[in-house]
């Protein structure tokens, strides 16, 4: 049984132009297209987004290129660690959330939330 998020994670906004976070936008966009706000495991993401195969996968962050070459196990571990580090950060129009644990298989669940960027007061619309 999948558990739901117990408490909202505070959102952290990175500095504008943080390329290391910006390179996650294509992966998060594909994630959102496949799953929306449904909680998923790293393995579900890996399979659905074809992250194992360079010729079929979307542009993944450079931090996942080396683990991908080492195989699915290394890729899953690296992706899970990086998602844990990204919890609460606003990346593009998404926030990565820890969605608890899948009690059947005892693995972490991840969830995306889509947010609308706040407009600056006095900005021209």
C-alpha positions, -999 to 999 in steps of 0.1 A, spaced: 0 0 0 14 34 -10 14 60 17 7 97 12 28 126 20 25 133 57 36 169 58 43 194 30 79 200 23 89 237 25 98 250 -10 133 263 -16 140 285 -45 175 282 -60 195 311 -73 185 321 -108 206 304 -134 217 275 -114 227 252 -143 230 221 -121 194 224 -112 183 236 -146 196 204 -163 169 185 -143 140 203 -160 138 179 -191 137 149 -168 111 164 -145 90 175 -174 90 140 -188 82 126 -153 53 150 -151 40 139 -185 41 102 -176 29 103 -140 16 138 -130 15 140 -93 13 102 -87 39 89 -63 65 67 -80 96 47 -72 130 54 -88 127 21 -107 93 31 -122 109 64 -134 139 46 -148 117 22 -168 90 46 -180 115 73 -191 140 48 -207 168 62 -186 190 31 -192 194 36 -229 213 66 -242 197 65 -276 161 63 -262 163 84 -231 157 121 -227 185 144 -218 193 133 -183 214 154 -159 252 149 -163 254 136 -127 236 105 -139 257 97 -170 284 77 -152 260 57 -131 239 49 -162 270 33 -178 275 11 -147 241 -4 -150 205 -2 -137 214 -7 -100 239 21 -100 216 44 -119 187 37 -94 209 43 -64 223 76 -79 189 88 -90 174 81 -55 202 100 -38 199 129 -61 161 131 -57 166 131 -19 190 161 -22 164 179 -45 134 175 -21 118 209 -16 137 227 -44 118 245 -70 132 234 -104 115 250 -134 78 247 -124 82 216 -103 91 207 -67 104 172 -59 87 157 -28 94 127 -6 61 107 -8 69 82 19 75 45 14 58 18 -6 50 -6 23 49 -37 0 84 -34 -14 99 -11 12 113 15 -12 111 52 -12 83 70 -32 89 103 -49 63 128 -61 63 159 -82 42 190 -75 37 216 -101 39 251 -89 32 285 -105 61 309 -103 52 339 -82 52 371 -102 71 400 -87 51 428 -73 48 456 -98 59 434 -127 44 441 -161 20 413 -170 
